[in-house]
Amino acid sequence: GQGPLVLCHGDLHAENILLPNRRSSLRSNGIGIVDFESTHIAPAIVDVAKSIVVCGIGDNADTAALLSGYGEVDSDQAVLVGLQAFHAMNGWTYARLIAKRDVVLWDCRLRAFGSRLRRARSRAKAQRT
């Protein structure tokens, strides 16, 4: 398996995180999370992969920071990459066919993911030889 099942937000990105400020009703040391319409039960790696895609995280250091901040996550690289591919295609399809907005953004995310996937495959191939 890919770790225990947890409550996943399903759409965790900067616009769904509220940070406190002087005018905020949030406690000074707290944050708020909104938009729970995509909440579901799944292995945490599912939520991590979607956050990587919707936040446009393309760098290994940012991915490592997200994984470490998330807590215990089975971070099997093949599963993580596969889930990112799924979320990138799902987001692109939604933007292009259903929402009919943010198409350029999702085109860029899909292209960036394709580039990262090609680099990862090249590294994996080099390690096998």
N, C-alpha and C positions, 0 to 999 in steps of 0.2 A: 504494500500500500504506500500511499504518499503522506503518511502521518495521520494524526487523529482528525476527525471532522470538527470544524469550528464554525462559528458564525462569521460569514464573510460579508463585507459591506457591498461589494459588487460594482462600485463606481467611485473608488477612493482616489481623489485627486485634489489639487489645491483649492478649487472652487467649492468643494464640499467640506472643507476644514475651516472652522471659524477660530481665529486667534484673538485673544483678549486685547483690549486697548482701554484707554481711560474712560471712554464712553460706553464700553461694553457692559452688559449685565453679567457676563461670565466672570467667575472668580479670577483673580489676577494670575493664578498659577495653573489655570485650566484651559482646555481647548474644547471646542464643540464640533461635532460631526453631524452633517445634515444629509438629506436625500437617501432614504433607506428603501426606495422602491425596488432596488435590485438585490436586496439582502437575501442570502441563501446559506444553506449548510453545505460545506465542501472542505476538502483539505486546504489549509492556508495558502499553499503554493498557487492555487487557482486565483485568489485575490491578489497575491503578489504579482503574478504574471500580468493580470489586467492593469494593475497600477503602473507597472513598467511601461506598458503600451500607451495608456491614456495620458501619462505624464511625460511621455517622450524621453524616458530614461534610456540613454544609449551607451552609457559608460559603465564599465565593470565596477568602479568605485561607488557610483551611485546605486547600482544594483546591490552591492554588498552592504551598503548603508541601509537600504530598504529592508533587506533580509535580516540584518542584525536588529533593526528597530521593531521588526514584526514579532520577534520572539522565536519560538521553536518552529522551524519550517524545514521540511525535508526538501532540500534544494537540488534534487537530481537535475543536472544540467539539461539532459535530453527532454525531460518532462517540462522543465521551465521554458525551453525554447519552443516546444510543441504547443504549449498553452499560449505563449506569446503570439505564435502564428495564428492560432485560432482567434484570439482576441483582436488581432490586427485585421484579419479578414472580416470578422463580425462587425467591427466598428466601421470599416470601409463600406461594407454592404449596407449597413444601417444608414450611414451618411448619404450614400449615393442613391439608394432605392427607396428608403422610407422617409427619412427626415428631409432629404433634399437640401441639406445645409452642411457646412463644414467639410465639403468634399475635398477642397484643396488641402486642408489640414490632414485629413485621413489619407489622401494620396501620398503626402510627404511621410506620414508615419509608416505606411505600408512600404514605401521605397526604402526608408531608413531601416526598417526591420529586415527587408531583403538583403541589404548590404551587410548588416550585422550577422545574418544567417550565413551568408557566403563566407565571411571572415571566420566564423566559428567552424564551419565545415573545413576550411583550409587548414586551420590550426589542428583540428582533430586528425585530419589526414596526415599532416606533418608529424604528429606525435606517434602515429601508427607505424611510420616508416623509420 
